[in-house]
Amino acid sequence: MRFNSKSLGFVVNFLLGVSWALMLIGAMTSFLSFYHSSFLFAVLSAAVGAIPGLVGVLLLEYFITDKEKLHELKKQTALLEKLAKER
């Protein structure tokens, strides 16, 4: 994703990486904690352990998509204003 501000892009991409890492750590620790009890229970607990990281990923992806939409709307507005002035 290309942001207008390099610092904002860095922060968002860094937080996205942190969210993916939290998802992986949560899933692995939950799976390995309950692997000795039951394999099915370990898989279900891994899915539950991955939820906080996945929520973070979804929120950041929503933010990125919203910023892209805003950028495109600004470009469309500039083109429409240019077109209206020509008439």
Secondary structure by P-SEA (a helix, b strand, c coil): cccccaaaaaaaaaaaaaaaaaaaaaaaaaaaacccccaaaaaaaaaaaaaaaaaaaaaaaaaaaaaaaaaaaaaaaaaaaaaaaac
